[in-house]
Amino acid sequence: MSLWVIIRISVKALIRNKFRALLTTLGIVIGVVAVIVMLALGRGAQEMVKENISSMGTDVLWVRPGSHNSRGISGGAGSVNTLTIKDFEAIQRECPSVEGASPTAATMSQVVFGNQNWNVRVEGYNERFLRLRKWEVVQGRFFDDRDVRTAARVAVLGQTVVEELFPDSQPVGQTIRIGHLPFKVVGVLEEKGADMMRGEDHDDTIIVPYTTVQKKFKGGVLYVQAGIVKALPDRAEYAEEEITELLRQRHNIQAGEDDDFDIKNLSEMAKVLDTVLSVMTSLLAGIAAISLLVGGIGIMNIMLVSVSERTKEIGIHMSIGARPSHVRIQFLAESVVLCLLGGLIGLILGMSSSLAICELLGWPFSVSVESVWVALLFPTAIGTFFGYYPAHKAAQLDPIEALRYE
C-alpha cells in the first residue's frame, strides 16, 4: 500500500469515532503546549537578561573598594576607602584594553521643581558616561569635561524624573533644586526601563558630574565609592587583568596579599545567568514533557480498545489478502496520525499562549526551531512507540478466530 492510501484509511477510521479521537489527542495537545510555553518563556527570560546587561553597556567592569576585616569579621565589599580619582585616571591612561573609565559617586536626595518634588538617586560620572553606559540624550546635551573639572551644578534627567517633575512643561533649561542647591537641567536621557535583576528603574535617576557629588554632597572627600570601566570589544578579560595588576602596584599590595578592591565583570555575569536560565528552561521543559508520556499511554490504551472493537474487521481484511504487516502498518499509522494531529493543535495553542504570556510580562517573544521540532518529532515518536504494541497485537490475530468474533 502507498503512504497516501494508508493515511486516507487511517483518517477515515478516526473520523468514525471523532469525539473519542479528539479526547485521545488531548493529552498530546496539553504536553506540547506545556513544552512550547516553557521553552518560549525560558528564551524570553534569556533575552531579557541579555538586554538588561546590554543596557548597562557591553564589556563593562565595575570596580569597587575591598572589604574591611577586623578580628575576623568582614565588613563586606565597599566597607573601606581604597579607590581614588587618580586610580581611574591611571586606568584610562595605562590600560591598553580599556576604552574609557569614570569614577562614580551617588547619593539619595529630594529634588524639587515648583510645587512638584521627588526623592531620587543622584549619580555622578564624568563626561564619558554616555559611552560607558550605552545611553543616549534625547533632549538638550550632556555635560562636558569643563563641567566635571569645575564641579558644575548641571543635571541630566531620566525619563521617570521628567514625568514626576515636569508633567506639563519642558525640562531643558529649567532650574531644579537638589537638596538645598540649585541645578540647571541641561539634558534628558532616553528611556531605559526597569532593571530585571535588581528591580530598579533605570530612568528614576539624575546624572551629574561626579565631582559635584563629591564636593556638594560628600564634603569634598578624596576617595570614590566605585568606578565604571568599559573595555574594548571582546577584551573584558584582558582589561580585568590589566586593572588588577595596575591597582595592586598603585596600592603597594605585595605578592600573596589580598586585593583591596573588587572587580565585577558584567560579561561574565551575563554568561553565568545565561547558563543558569538555559538549565532551568531545559529542566522545566523536561518536566512538561512528562505530560507527553502520559498522553502516549492514553494513545496506547485507546488503540488497544480499537483493536478489540475492530477484531472482525481485521479478520475480513486478512481473509481477502491483507498481510499481518499491512494490519500492523495500518494501526501504527492511526496512532501516529492521532499524535501528529495533537502536535499541530498543541503547536498553534502553545505559540498563541506563549505570545499572550510574553506580552503580559513585557518579555520578548521568539519562535524557536526547537518548538517546531517538539510539535512534530515528539508526537511522531510517541505515536510510533506507544502505538506499536496495539498494532502488533492486531497483526497477530488469527483470521478465522477474528471472523468468528462478535
N, C-alpha and C positions, 0 to 999 in steps of 0.2 A: 504493500500500500504506500501511496505517496504521502508526504508530510501534510499536504493540504487536505487530503481525504481524512487523515487521522484527526486533524484539528477540527474539521467540519463535523465529523461524527461525535467528537468529544463535546463540542458546543451544543449540539442537538440533545445529547444525553443530559447535559447540565441544565438546559432550558426546561426539560420535563419536570425538574424539581427546583424551580427558580428560587423560592424562598429558602429552601434548605441550603442551596449553593451559596446564597448571599450570607447567611448566618455562618457558614463554614469559613468563608473568606474573612469574616470579621476579625478573627484572631490575627491573621496575617496583616490586615489593614492597621490594627492597633500597634502591632510590633513595628511595622515600617514607619508609621507616623512617629512613634516614640524615638526610634533611632535617628530619623532625619531631624527632628526637633532638637535632640541632644547635640548632634553634630553642628547644626546651624547656630545654636546658642554658644557652643564652645568656640566656633570660629568667630562669632560676633564678639565674644569676650576677648579673644586674642587680638582682634583688630582694634578694640577699644584700648587695650593696654599699649599696643604699638603707637596709636595716635596720641595717647597720653604721654608716653615717653618722648615722642617726636615733638609734642607741643612744648616740652622743656628745652628742646634743641637737641640735635643729633650729636653724638660723640661729646657729650658733656660730662665733666667731672666736677663734683662738689668737694671742696677742701675745707675741713673744719678743724678747730683745735682738738687736741687729745683730751685724755681724762686725767683727773687728779686722783691720786691714790694715797690715802692716809691711814696708816695702821691696818692695812689690808682691806680697807673699804674704798671702792672705786666710785668716783663721782659721776662717771659716765662721760660720753663724748661731749666736748664743748665746755667742760667744767673748769678748764684753766685757760688763761690767755697766753697763747703762744704764737699767733699769727699777726703779722703787721702789714701795713700798706706796702712797705718795701719788699716784703716777700712776694707779693703778687706782681709788682713791677719787675722783679727779678725773673719770675716765671715767664712773663710776657717777653722779656728780653733774651733769656738764656736757654729756653727750652725749644729746640727746633721743631718738635711735633705739635707745638701749641699755636693755635690761630689767634686766640685772644683770651684775656683774663681780666677779672674785675673783683675787687673786694666787695663784700656785701655787708649791709647793716640794716636792721629792721626794728620797728617799734610799733606798738598799737597806740592809736590816738583818735580823739574826737575831731572830726572835720566839720566845719560849719560854712554855709553859704546862705545869706539872707535868713529866712526862717526855717531852712532845712538843715538837718545835721545827721551825721552818720559816724559810727565807730568803725574804723577801717585799719588795715595793716599798711603801714608806710614802709616801703622797701627802698633801700639805697643801692645804686650801682654806679658804674662810670658810663662814659659815652658809648661804650661797646655793647651795651645791654641788648639792643635790638638783634645784633648778630648772634650774641651768646644764647639768647632765649628764643631765637627764631620767631620774632614778633614783628608786627608792622604798626606804624602810626597811620590812622585813617583821617585824622584832623590835626591841623597845626604841624608842629615839629617836635623833635626830641631834643633834649638838652645836649650841649656840646662840651668839649674839653675845657673851655673857659669857664662854663658854669660849674664844672666839677672842681677846678682849681680855686675858684672864688667862693665855693660853698653857697652858690646862689639859691635863693628861695623860689625855685621854679618847680612845677609839678606836671606830670603826665598821668592822666586818669584812666583807670579801667572802666569798662562799659557799665558794670554794676554801680560804681560810684557816680557815674554820669546820670544814670537813671534815678538815683536817690536824691542827688543834689540839684540836678538841672532838668526837671521833668518838662519844663516849658521854655527853656532858653538854651542858647549855645554856650558851652563851657569855655572854649578857647578865648583867651584874653581877659577872662574874669579873675577876680581875686577871691581866694578862699582862705579860711583860717584853719590851720592845722595846729591843734593845741592852742597856744596863745600867739602864734606867729602867722603873719600874712604870707601867702604864697600865690604866685601868678600861675595860672593854668596855661601851659604853652602847647599842649597836645593831648590827643585821645588815642588810646590803643585799640586795636581791633579786638573783636570778641573772641575769647578762647574757650569759654565753657568751664565745666567742672573738672576737677582732678579726681579721676576714678579711684586712684589708690589711696589718697588721703582724705577724700570727701570735701576738699576745699574748693572754693570758687576762684578760679584764676583771675576773673575780672573784678573781684572785690579787693582792689589794691590801688595804691598811689605810688608811682615811681618818682623818686627824687635823687639828686646826686648823693652818693654815699658820704661824701664829706659834709654835706648838710646835716644828715642824720647824726654823724659823729660829733659835730660841733654844736648843733642846736638842740639835740635831744639826748646825747650821751655825755655831755660835758667835755668834749674835746679829747676823748680817750685815744691813745695811740694804737691800741690793739683793735682788731676787727673780729666780728662774730664768725665769719666764714668767707668763702670766696668761690667764684664760679669760673671754670676754665673750659674753653672749647678747643678740642683737639682738631687737627687736620683730618680730613676724611679717612676713615679706616686706620687711624693712628692713635686711638684712645689708649690702648695698652702701652704703647711706647711712651705716650705723654705721661701716663701714670708713673712709669718707671723713672722718667727724667725728673718729674716733680718731686718724687720721693728722694732721689739722690741729691737734688738741689737743696731741698728743705733740711735734710739731715746735715748737709755741710753748713748751711747758714745758721742752724740751731746748735751746732757743735755736738751732735749726737755721735757717740763713739760706737764702734762695732760691737754688736751684742746687746746694745741698749734698745729699748722700745722707742718707736716713733712718738713724738709729742703732738702729732697731727693725725688726721684720718681722711682718707680719700675714698669717695663713693663714685663708682663708675656706672653711669646710667645705662650704658650699652650692655654691660654685664648683667645689670638688674633686669633689663628687658629680656635677655636670653633666658635667665632663670625663670622669670614669670611665664614666658612663652612655653618653656618645657613643662612647668607645673600645670599650666592650663591644658596643654596637649594630653598629658597623662590623665587629668581629671575628665577631659572630654572623652577619651577612649574608655575610661572606666564607666562613665555614665552611659555611653553608647552600648558597652558590653552588657550592662545591667538591663538596658532597654531591650537588647536583642533576645533576652530570655523569653520575652513575650512572643517572639517569633517561633521559638521552640514549642511553646505552649500551643500556638496556632498550628504548628506542624502535627502535633499529637492529635489535635482536633480533626485535621485533614485525614490522618490515618484511620481514625475512628469512623468517620463518615464514609470513607471508601470501603471499609470492611462491611458496613451496613449496606452499601450499594451493591457489593458483590453478592451478599446474601439475597437481596431483593431481586437481582437480575440473573440468578442461577440458571433459570430456564432459558433466558435469552442467550446466555453463554453457550448452553448446550446446543441450541439451534444453530448458532454461528459455527460451532465446531463440526456439527453434523453435515453442513454444506461446504466444508472445506477449509474453514479458518484454522490456522495452526496455533499452538499454545503461545508462540512468540507474538502472533498478531493480537491475541487477547491481552497478553502482558503489556504490549505497547499501548493498546487502546486505553486500558485503565490507568497506566502510568501517565499518558497524555492528559487524561481528565484531571488527574491530581496536579500536574504542572500548570495546566490552564487555570485551574482554580487559584493556585498560588500567585501566578502572574497577574491575574485579574485583581487580587488583593494587593499586590505590589504596586500596580499602576494607580489604583484608588488611593492607597497609602501615600504614594509619591505626591499626588495632587493635594491631598489633605495636609500632608506634612509640610510641603512648601508654603501652602496658604497659612497654616498655623505658625510656622517659623517667621514668616513675614509679619504677621499680626503681632506676635510677641516682641520681635525686634523693634517694630515701630513703637510699641507701647513702652519699651525700655529705653528707646532712643539709641539702640545699638546699630551698627552697620549690618546689612543683610547681604549675604553672598551665597549663590547656589554652588555647592561643591560637586566635583566629579564623583566623590565618594558617595554622596547621597543618591545619585542616579544608579551607581553600581549596587548600592544596598537595595534599592527598589526593584532591580531587575535580577541580579545574580542570586541574592539570598533567597527570595521566594522560589526561584527555579531549583536551587539546590535543596531547599526544604521539601518542595513538591516531589522531587526525584527520590530523596532519601525516605520520607515518610509514606510515599505512595508505592514504593517498590513491593513491600510485603503484601498489601492487598492485591496488587496486580499479579504478583507471583502466585498467590493463593488462587486467584481466578483462573490463571493459566493451567494449574494443576488439577482442575476439576475433570472428572470422568464424564465425557459427553452423554453416555447412556444414563448415568445417575442424574446428571443435570437435567435431562429431558423429563425424567420422572418427578423432579422436584415440584412441589406445589407451594 
